[in-house]
Amino acid sequence: MDERTLRRVVMNTPFSYPLVEGNVLNTRVTDPRLKTKCCYLTVVTLSEDCAKEIYIKPDASFIVTQAKYQYETFDLNVAREIEGDSVDYKDLEKYVGKEHMDLIDHRLYYYLHKSLTKF
């Protein structure tokens, strides 16, 4: 995907500050957040309680985090650690593998379609 297409994708993408760690089901304003504005794209499952999460930033670069999930009776807690910040699209394959790039592409095309049909 080229830079121009990625810029078009982020035009209508909803951005926020995701949790760094905390209770995913009962988020609070005081829960620690990532220090950068981004939008969740997809997750690549590594094991039952560990995954890589991919986020896109408003400047069309990506954040890759390693997330560890702790499932309890009524809670789902997560702890995220940033593996890559400001990762280019062409370098994203090093973090998630070639076999998982389709997950990212499908999500990007969803936001591209959404931006094109808005007008």
Buried (B, 14 or more C-beta within 10 A) or exposed (E): BEEEEBEBBBEBBEBEEBBBBBBBEEEEEEBEBBEBBBBBBBBBEEEEEEBBBBBBBBEBBBBBBBBBBEEEEEEEBBBBEBEBBEBEBEEBEEBBEEEBBEBBBEBBEEBBEEBEEEE
